[in-house]
Amino acid sequence: MVRKPGDVEKSLVNKGFKRKEGDHSYFNYFTKAGKKTSVFTKTSHGAKELDDSLLGMMARQCKLSRQDFDLLIECPLDRDSYECKLVKVGAIEAQTPSK
């Protein structure tokens, strides 16, 4: 499945990623508590579409299966569920509730 970069980027931002511009658009994931993580992905400024190969690489960078990455982009996988998956794979630490 081919996707438009703008659609993917918008979805990433809605799920807690923050964009940093350069030669590529870099997206770092920030937890709901606002902590920057090592989870990131990127898109190229010149890309008109993202093919399965590129989407697969982005999924791995986001610590997800390709199927889960599609769910993240399409929105059935919400931010809370995504953050739980990141904790399970050890990509981020579990957040303790503040008192």
Beta strands, then each sheet from edge to edge (+ up, - down):
strand 1: 17-21
strand 2: 24-30
strand 3: 36-44
sheet 1: 1+ 2- 3+
end
